[in-house]
Each structure stands twice: as C-alpha cells, then as structure tokens.
Amino acid sequence: MKKLLIAPPAAAALALAGFVPSASGTATAGSGDIATVAATASCKSLTALSTVHVRKSASTKSTSLRLWYKGTKGCDIKGVDGGSYKNTCGIDSYHYWRKVNYRGTVGYVPNVCVKYS
C-alpha cells in the first residue's frame, strides 16, 4: 500500500528533473539539459523591459530562437560577457548578456533588456 502512495510523487519528481522511465524500469536522462533544469529550479525571475530576441549565443549575429515579449517573465541562469550590441533597450553600446530560460527556450539576451523582478 505504501508503494502505491509513494510511486506517483516519485514519478512526478523524476519527470520534473528530466528523467524518464526506461523499459527496464530504471530512470534515464531525457532529452532536456539536466544542468538547465537544476539551474532553473531555483529561478531568479527576470522581466523583459522590451521585446527582445532570445539568441543561441551571446551575439547579435547569432540565430534568434524566439522572441521574449515586454513585461513577461523568465528565469536567469547566469551572466556572460559576449559580443557587443548597440542602441539596444536605450543603451548606446554594451557587451554583457544574460543566459536565460524563457518558456522552455534557453538562450541569451542583452543584459540591459531585462531586470530582476
């Protein structure tokens, strides 16, 4: 009886951590990045100050993965020094970026375009 009560919460915890049960009954890592899951578990909330591109790397020449819309929240992962950007979110020129998780997309945004919330 106790196993039945413990199994659903344990399965949910494994799913949240990015583990999925295999045919053998053991948990294996899913396609998600475990480090990112762990980093966002204790999310430092950020709010976008304007609509901004979430990029694959810390450069304005990098591929845009999606848009992060003004006023919406995401999670801060870490700050990084990257390519410079100009005339972005009211700042003439700067080079510091935030690695973020916005609605499941992990990428980089200019530091000046987000604030802690």
C-alpha positions as CSV (number, residue, x, y, z in Angstrom):
1,M,0.0,0.0,0.0
2,K,2.8,2.5,0.8
3,K,4.5,1.9,-2.5
4,L,1.3,3.0,-4.3
5,L,1.2,6.2,-2.3
6,I,4.9,7.0,-2.9
7,A,5.1,6.0,-6.6
8,P,3.1,8.9,-8.2
9,P,5.0,11.7,-6.4
10,A,8.3,9.9,-7.1
11,A,7.5,9.6,-10.8
12,A,6.5,13.3,-11.0
13,A,9.7,14.3,-9.3
14,L,11.8,12.3,-11.8
15,A,9.8,13.8,-14.7
16,L,10.5,17.4,-13.4
17,A,14.2,16.6,-13.1
18,G,14.2,15.4,-16.8
19,F,14.4,11.7,-16.1
20,V,12.0,9.3,-17.8
21,P,11.5,5.6,-17.0
22,S,13.0,3.2,-19.5
23,A,11.7,-0.3,-20.4
24,S,13.9,-1.8,-17.8
25,G,12.3,0.3,-15.1
26,T,15.3,2.4,-14.3
27,A,15.3,6.2,-14.8
28,T,17.4,7.7,-17.6
29,A,18.2,11.2,-18.6
30,G,15.7,12.6,-21.1
31,S,16.4,15.0,-24.0
32,G,16.4,18.0,-21.6
33,D,19.5,19.6,-20.3
34,I,19.8,18.4,-16.6
35,A,22.0,21.4,-15.7
36,T,19.5,23.8,-17.1
37,V,16.7,22.1,-15.1
38,A,18.7,22.3,-11.9
39,A,19.6,25.9,-12.6
40,T,16.0,27.0,-13.2
41,A,14.7,25.0,-10.2
42,S,15.8,28.0,-8.1
43,C,14.8,30.5,-10.6
44,K,15.8,34.2,-10.3
45,S,12.9,35.8,-12.0
46,L,13.6,38.4,-14.8
47,T,11.2,40.6,-16.6
48,A,11.8,41.8,-20.2
49,L,12.0,45.6,-20.4
50,S,11.2,45.5,-24.1
51,T,10.5,42.7,-26.7
52,V,13.9,41.1,-27.3
53,H,15.3,38.2,-29.3
54,V,16.5,35.1,-27.2
55,R,19.6,34.1,-29.1
56,K,21.5,30.8,-29.5
57,S,24.8,32.5,-28.3
58,A,25.8,35.8,-26.8
59,S,26.0,37.8,-30.1
60,T,23.6,39.9,-32.1
61,K,24.8,37.8,-35.2
62,S,23.6,34.6,-33.5
63,T,20.4,32.8,-34.5
64,S,17.2,34.1,-32.8
65,L,15.5,31.2,-31.1
66,R,12.3,33.1,-30.2
67,L,11.1,36.5,-29.0
68,W,10.8,37.4,-25.3
69,Y,7.9,39.8,-25.0
70,K,8.0,43.0,-23.0
71,G,6.6,42.6,-19.5
72,T,6.7,38.8,-19.4
73,K,8.9,36.8,-17.0
74,G,11.7,34.3,-17.5
75,C,14.5,32.7,-15.4
76,D,18.0,34.0,-15.1
77,I,20.7,31.3,-15.4
78,K,23.9,33.3,-15.4
79,G,25.6,36.4,-16.8
80,V,28.2,36.2,-19.6
81,D,30.5,38.5,-21.4
82,G,29.8,38.4,-25.2
83,G,29.5,40.3,-28.4
84,S,28.8,44.0,-28.2
85,Y,25.4,45.4,-29.1
86,K,24.5,49.0,-29.9
87,N,21.3,51.0,-29.5
88,T,19.6,48.2,-27.6
89,C,17.0,48.9,-24.9
90,G,18.1,52.5,-24.6
91,I,21.8,51.8,-24.2
92,D,24.3,53.1,-26.8
93,S,26.8,50.3,-26.5
94,Y,27.4,47.4,-24.2
95,H,28.6,43.7,-24.2
96,Y,27.1,41.9,-21.2
97,W,24.5,39.2,-21.7
98,R,22.2,37.0,-19.6
99,K,21.8,33.3,-20.2
100,V,18.1,32.8,-19.6
101,N,15.3,30.3,-19.7
102,Y,12.2,31.8,-21.3
103,R,9.2,29.5,-21.5
104,G,11.5,26.5,-22.1
105,T,13.9,28.1,-24.5
106,V,17.4,28.5,-23.1
107,G,19.4,31.3,-24.8
108,Y,21.0,34.7,-24.4
109,V,19.5,38.2,-24.2
110,P,21.2,41.6,-23.8
111,N,21.7,42.3,-20.0
112,V,20.2,45.8,-20.4
113,C,16.9,44.5,-21.7
114,V,15.9,42.6,-18.5
115,K,15.6,43.4,-14.9
116,Y,15.2,41.2,-11.8
117,S,11.6,41.0,-10.6
